[in-house]
Every structure is written in structure tokens, then in C-alpha cells.
Amino acid sequence: MSWRNLRLGDGIHVKHGFAFKGEFFSDAGELMVLTPGNFLEKGGFRAREGKERFYHSDFPREYLLSKGDLIVAMTEQGEGLLGSAARIPADGKYLHNQRLGLVEITNEDLFDKKFLYWAFNSPGVRAQIRATSTGAKVKHTAPQRIKNVCLLAPGLDDQAAIAFVLDSYDSLIATNQRRIALLEEAARRLYREWFVHLRFPSVSFPNR
């Protein structure tokens, strides 16, 4: 596997989001306005139950995101979020807000989008984004600064293979976490049933 030192701007464009007007936000609706709060610090998409903001007015349709779109947080709304990347989980539901960058591939011979998701969330790329950011209390980056980031990357086939393996592990981890959460909830319910409500099951022991 041969690796090359590449500049992101040689193969991607980072598009600014739209300035959605706050007076048209509400707590319910069909079109959700994304913010840096929708990113996990380690990278990945985060749903914000009860904290979502929905939009109820006209907007340019190019800012309606599609499943699989790669977005990056350009404002550090929370500690460690600057440069975090996420993939849009569904079509026709999420809006591209101004504090987020949409990563568009301009040279398909250079980068695989799924590989770039993992590259953006790697320590080396995140450190470069943070090092070139501005702002004393709240850090900001910009499309051109992101495009100036460099990374080591193999050829396209190897990029796709690496992304496939990492995606597979990530999916397995998520599945196991859901199972653990279900088991923990079952244990909590059993504890409440037995030791709070004192409703023990009837148990018969065999004669000895």
C-alpha cells in the first residue's frame, strides 16, 4: 500500500451553509436545522432529543441535505467539536446551516468520501484544523483553512477498503451498545420491581 501526502483542497470543496432566520424556527416540524451540537466530539452524527429546531419558511433547496452527505463543524459550540465530521443519516430531513461545511468531492480520482469521514475525525487532521482556527473563547474555522489541511492517504481502492473495515467495526460497536442499553434497562426495571415495589416472583424449590 503506497501512501501520499495530499492537500484536501486538491480534491474537495467545502461549502458554507445557509443563514436560516431564527424567527422561523420552532420545536416541531419536518425540516430540522443542524448545528454543531449535532456532532459527536469523536465524530459522527448525534440526535438531540427535545433540543431540535425545525424550519418553517422558504429556503434555497440546495441546502436540503441528502443521505450520506459529509458535513464538518466549523464552529466549536462545545469543547472538542471543531472539525468534527458527520454523515447525514436520511434524505429530505436535515438543513445545511451556516456554521457547518458541506464537503464536496471535486476530484474523484483523489479521495473516497467514506475514507474522508474517518480522515476528518483523525487526530492529525483535527489538530491542523484547530491550529489554524480563530477566536479566543469560541474557535472558528473556514473552508479555505480546511482545504489547506494535509493528510497521508493511499490510493482510492485502499481508501475504500479502509473505510469499509472501519465502518463495519463502527456498526458492530453501535449494535453492541444498543444491546447493552437494553440489558441495562431490563436490569433497572427488574431491580425496581423486586426491591422498590417488593413484587418478587413466586419461586418453588424442589423437595430434598
C-alpha positions in Angstrom: 0.0 0.0 0.0 1.5 3.3 -1.1 0.6 6.5 0.8 0.9 10.0 -0.5 0.9 13.4 1.4 -2.2 15.2 -0.1 -3.8 18.6 0.4 -7.5 18.4 1.0 -8.1 21.4 -1.3 -6.7 19.4 -4.3 -9.7 17.1 -4.1 -12.6 18.8 -2.2 -14.7 21.9 -1.9 -16.1 23.0 1.4 -19.5 24.8 1.0 -20.9 27.2 3.6 -24.4 26.6 4.9 -27.4 28.9 4.7 -28.2 31.6 7.2 -31.7 30.3 8.3 -33.7 33.0 10.1 -34.4 32.4 13.8 -38.0 33.8 13.6 -39.0 30.8 11.5 -37.6 28.2 14.0 -40.0 26.0 16.0 -39.8 22.9 18.3 -41.6 20.7 15.8 -41.8 20.1 12.1 -40.4 18.1 9.2 -37.2 20.0 8.3 -34.5 20.1 11.0 -31.8 22.8 11.1 -28.5 21.2 12.0 -26.0 22.8 14.4 -22.5 21.9 15.7 -24.5 20.3 18.6 -25.5 17.5 16.2 -21.9 16.3 16.1 -20.2 13.9 18.5 -16.8 15.1 19.8 -15.2 11.9 18.4 -17.0 12.4 15.2 -20.4 11.1 14.0 -24.0 12.3 13.9 -25.8 13.0 17.2 -29.6 13.3 17.5 -30.6 15.8 20.1 -33.9 14.6 21.5 -36.0 17.5 22.7 -33.5 20.1 21.5 -34.1 20.0 17.8 -35.1 23.2 15.9 -37.3 23.0 12.8 -37.7 25.5 10.0 -41.0 26.8 8.6 -40.2 29.1 5.7 -38.8 29.1 2.2 -35.1 28.5 1.6 -32.8 27.6 -1.3 -33.3 23.8 -2.0 -29.6 23.3 -2.4 -29.3 23.5 1.4 -31.5 20.4 1.9 -29.0 17.6 2.7 -29.1 14.1 1.4 -28.3 10.8 3.0 -24.5 10.2 3.0 -23.6 13.9 2.7 -20.4 14.6 4.6 -20.5 17.7 6.9 -18.0 19.3 9.2 -18.4 21.5 12.2 -16.7 24.9 11.6 -17.6 26.4 15.0 -16.7 24.9 18.3 -20.1 25.0 20.0 -18.8 22.5 22.6 -15.3 21.5 23.7 -13.6 19.4 21.1 -16.3 19.8 18.4 -14.3 21.9 15.9 -13.6 20.0 12.8 -15.7 17.0 13.8 -17.3 15.3 10.8 -20.6 13.5 10.5 -22.6 11.8 7.8 -26.3 12.7 7.1 -28.4 9.7 8.1 -31.5 10.3 5.9 -32.8 12.1 2.8 -35.0 15.2 2.8 -35.0 15.9 6.6 -31.9 17.9 7.5 -30.9 21.5 6.6 -27.4 22.8 6.0 -26.9 25.6 8.5 -24.3 28.3 8.1 -21.9 27.1 10.9 -21.4 23.8 9.0 -19.3 23.0 6.0 -20.6 20.5 3.3 -17.6 18.5 1.9 -18.0 18.0 -1.8 -15.6 15.8 -3.8 -14.1 17.8 -6.8 -11.5 15.1 -7.8 -12.9 11.6 -7.6 -9.5 10.2 -8.5 -8.0 11.6 -5.3 -10.4 11.0 -2.4 -13.1 8.5 -1.4 -15.9 10.3 0.6 -16.2 7.4 3.2 -12.5 7.5 3.8 -12.6 11.3 4.2 -15.1 10.9 7.0 -12.5 8.9 9.0 -9.7 11.2 8.0 -11.5 14.3 9.2 -12.1 12.6 12.6 -8.4 11.5 12.9 -6.2 13.3 15.5 -3.8 14.7 12.8 -6.5 16.4 10.7 -8.4 17.7 13.7 -5.1 19.1 15.2 -4.4 21.0 11.9 -7.9 22.5 11.9 -7.7 23.6 15.5 -4.2 25.1 15.0 -5.4 27.4 12.2 -8.7 28.4 13.9 -9.6 31.9 15.1 -11.4 33.1 18.1 -10.5 33.5 21.7 -13.4 31.8 23.5 -15.2 30.1 20.6 -13.0 28.6 17.9 -13.9 29.0 14.3 -12.5 27.6 11.1 -13.3 28.4 7.4 -13.5 26.5 4.1 -10.1 27.7 2.9 -8.3 26.7 6.1 -9.9 23.3 5.9 -8.7 22.9 2.3 -5.2 23.7 3.3 -5.1 20.7 5.6 -2.7 17.9 4.5 -3.0 14.2 5.2 -1.4 10.9 4.3 -3.7 8.8 2.1 -3.4 5.7 0.0 -4.9 5.1 -3.5 -8.7 5.0 -4.0 -9.1 1.3 -3.7 -7.2 1.2 -0.5 -9.1 4.2 0.8 -12.4 2.3 0.1 -11.1 -0.8 1.8 -10.0 1.1 4.9 -13.4 2.9 5.2 -15.2 -0.4 4.8 -13.4 -2.0 7.7 -13.8 1.0 9.9 -17.5 1.3 9.1 -18.0 -2.3 9.8 -16.4 -2.1 13.2 -18.3 1.1 14.0 -21.6 -0.6 13.1 -20.7 -3.6 15.3 -19.9 -1.3 18.2 -23.2 0.6 17.8 -25.1 -2.7 17.7 -23.5 -3.9 20.9 -24.1 -0.5 22.6 -27.8 -0.8 21.8 -27.9 -4.3 23.2 -26.1 -3.2 26.4 -28.5 -0.3 26.8 -31.5 -2.7 26.5 -29.9 -5.1 29.1 -29.2 -2.2 31.5 -32.8 -1.0 31.2 -34.1 -4.5 31.8 -31.9 -4.8 34.9 -33.2 -1.4 36.2 -36.8 -2.5 35.7 -36.2 -5.8 37.5 -34.5 -4.0 40.4 -37.5 -1.6 40.8 -39.9 -4.5 40.6 -38.1 -6.6 43.2 -36.6 -4.1 45.6 -38.7 -1.0 45.3 -42.2 -2.4 44.7 -41.3 -5.6 46.5 -43.0 -7.7 43.9 -40.9 -10.9 44.0 -41.7 -13.7 41.6 -43.2 -16.9 43.1 -40.4 -19.4 43.4 -40.9 -23.0 44.3 -37.9 -25.1 45.4 -37.7 -28.8 44.8 -38.0 -31.2 47.7 -34.8 -32.6 49.0 
